Amino acid sequence: MNIQLQLVLITLSLLTFFYVIKKVKTSKVKIDDMILWIIGSIALSIVSIFPSIPTLLSDLLGFESVSNFIFFFIIGYLYIMNFLLSIKVSKLDEKNKKIVQQFALDSKKRQ
């Protein structure tokens, strides 16, 4: 990895990290929702600073090339994010259903 790409990746990961932290501090988002973004930006920073880590991990796990390992890692990361978002949507859907039912009961009592 050349130095220019390293600098771009480090800059982007740090910008992402500080942006997420800023949003958490200003109470625009909950820390629970941003943990995966924080972990992802830290992981990208580490990989950008030490580009030999993906090579070592891909060799240890038996991947043919480093790019295959990186694609696998990113797809796994997105899969986990999608799963956690699906759980959150399911909980919100259930909460919404309860609110609508309670509203309907309250409306019926007022009539």
N, C-alpha and C positions, 0 to 999 in steps of 0.2 A: 504494500500500500504506500503510495507516495505521500509526501509531507503535506501537499495541498489538500488532498482528500482527508487526511487525518485532521487537519485544522478545521475543515468545513464540518466534519462529523462531530468533533469536540465542541465547536461553536453551537451547532444545532442542538446537540444533546444538552448543553448547559443552558441555552435559551429555553428549551422545553422545560427543563427542571425548574428554573427560576420562575417561569411563567405559571406553572402549576402551583408552586409554593405561594406565589403572589395571590392567585385565585383562592387558595385555601385560606390564607391570612385575611383576605377581605370578605370572607364568608360567602363567596359566590358559589362555592361547591364544597361538598363534604370531603374530608380527608379519606373516608372509606372508599369513595368513588375514584379517588385519584392515586391510590396506592400503586396500582399497576402501571400508571403513567410515570410515577416517580421511579419505580423499579426499572422500567424500560429505559428511561433516560440515563439512569446510573449505569445500567448494563452497556448501553451504547457508548457512554463516556469511557468505561473501562476497556471495551473492545477497541475504541479509537486510540486510546493512549498506548495500549499493549496489543498490537495487531497479531502477535504470535499466539494469543490465547485461543482464538477460533481454530487456528491450525492445529494446536495441541489437542483441543477437544475433539476435532473432527477425526484426528488420527486415533485417539483413544476409543472413540465410539464406532470406528470402522467405516466412516464415510469415504466415498471415492475421491471427493474434492471438498475443499473448504466452502465453495459456493453452495453445494448441496446441503452441508451442515447449516449454513446461514439461512437458506430457504426453509429448512426443516424447523429451525429455531423460531423464525418469524411466523411461520404458519402455526406452530404450537402456541406461541404467544397470542396470536390473534384468535385462535380457537378458545383459549382460556378466557380472553376478554369477551368474546361472544357468549360463552356459557354464563359468565357472571352477569352480563347485561340481560340475558334471557331470564335468569333468576329474578333480577330486579324488575323487569317488565311484568313477570308473572305476579310478583308481590303487589305491584302497583295496580294491576288489573283486578286482583282480588280486593284490594282496598277500595278501588273505585266502585266495584260491584256492591260492597257493603254500604258505602256512602249513598249510592243511588237507592238502595233498598231502604235505608234509614230515612232518606228524604221522602220517598213514596209513603212510608208509614206515617211520618209527621204530617204530610199533606192530607192524608186520609183522615187523621185525627182532627185536623182543623176544619174539615168540611162538615 
